[in-house]
Amino acid sequence: MMSDRWTLAGKKALITGATKGIGLAIAQDFLSLGAKVMIVARDANGIEQQLSTWQSQGKDSHGVAADVATSKERQAIFEQVNQVWGGLDVLVNNVGTNIRKKALDYTEDEYASIFQTNLSSVFEMCRLAYPLLKAGGNSSIVNVGSVAGLTAIRTGVPYGMTKAALVQLTRSLAVEWAGDRIRVNTVAPWFIRTPLTEPLLSNPDILNSVVSRTPMGRIGEPEEIAGLVAFLCMPTANYITGQCIAVDGGFLAFGF
């Protein structure tokens, strides 16, 4: 009975932004726990290379090259899901972007682009996934947010705004869709060692500043986010919904 609770065996999972960083780590964890995985990214070559590796290992994996920020390509993703599986158990919304500037320096196009990628696309992906997740009968959505949605950090204001809105989206959908047995949660990382953060963390001053504000005294790893995402989609987490859980080495708890 314990093994039945701590598994993703047979689950069909759609994971966006999954050719590198946190998304890739999530996909690898899901596959190792018995899930079937479909990854989404704009990089067709990256998808092909990753699928080649997994399929050579006998992993049940598929991919779609698409930009979730566009309506047409979101539709194409779910056409592929229906064609390959005809159903869905898990949606992981991991895609995100940032432009780091002072608030007064953003153009309207930059602001709109961040909102389209980080927030609007997540809302629409959830709505497109809803009929499939409802039919699954015990399904889960996990959104990858950020501590930037919970407190002010030295990053772009629009980015923080989108991640804060993601927390409220999570709460609202969790309540609205609970009767359909769809759970919705968010994980909120602090600095994690990924290609997105590498340009910042390669600066010794920034690295020292981040580490000094992190009680555990180090940068997080993608696998440490993936483990929580996988847990939230397992049967053992069936009573957890509407939550935002930080994975931050103690950053949010740190006062003086």
Secondary structure, 3 states (H helix, E strand, C coil): CHHHHCCCCCCEEEEECCCCHHHHHHHHHHHHCCCEEEEEECCHHHHHHHHHHHHHCCCCEEEEECCCCCHHHHHHHHHHHHHHCCCCCEEEECCCCCCCCCHHHCCHHHHHHHHHHHHHHHHHHHHHHHHHHHHHCCEEEEEECCHHHCCCCCCCHHHHHHHHHHHHHHHHHHHHCHHHCEEEEEEEECCECCCCCHHHHCCHHHHHHHHHCCCCCCCECHHHHHHHHHHHCCHHHCCCCCCEEEECCCHHHCCC
